[in-house]
C-alpha cells in the first residue's frame, strides 16, 4: 500500500474518505473526503486513545493501519492506553467544575453593572466575566486547560483553542456556561450554570451580572454555537 501522509486541513480525496471511515466513532462529522477541522480533531482523539505518546492532528499509514486493525499498539502504547482509561474512569473534570459552579449561584456584581465580582477580581481583569467564571471553576477543579490571568478571560480565545484541540479542549460557540445535563430525550433542552448572566428574560443573558443555574433550549435563536469538552 502506498504511504499516506495527510497533514493539511485542505487535503481532499479518497484517502481522506478512507481515513474518515476508519476513524469511526472518533469522528464527529460526516465522511466527505475533506480533511477539515472535524477530521483533524478526530485524528487527535484517535491517537490519544490508541496510546500515542504525543498525539497530534496529522494522519498517515501507521495510524490508518491501527484503525483498520492491520497493526496493534506496541507495549508502550498499551501502557499509556491503560493509564488514560484509568484516569478517565475517575470523576471527570467537568463534574468537578460543575460542583464548584454550584457553590456560587446567586453571586452578583457589586455595584451592579460594574463587572466587579469575585471572579473578575481574582483573574485580574475587570470586564465581562462569563469566561473568567468558567476559568475559576476549571482552576478550582484542577484542570490543566485553565490558568489564572492567562487563559481564559475571553470566550473566542477559548473557542479557538477548542477548535484547534489545544490545551485539552475540543468541540463536542460568545457567552459561555457550564453544561450540566440534558433535560429531554431529544436533546432540545438542557441545564447549565453560568456567570455574568440573568438566567431569565428580564435581563441580559450574556452580561446579566450574576451566577445563575438555569434551563434553556439550545436551538432558541441559535444561541448555542458549540459545546466545548474539557479533557483534563
Secondary structure by P-SEA (a helix, b strand, c coil): ccbbbbcccccccaaaaaaaaaacccccccccccccaaaaaaaaaaaaaaccccccccccaaaaaaaaccccccaaaaaaaaaaaaaaacccaaaaaaaaaaaccccccccccccccaaaaaaccccccaaaaaaaaaaaacccccccccccccaaaaaaaaaaccccccccccbbbbbccccccccccccccccccccccccccccccccccccccccccccccbbbbbcc
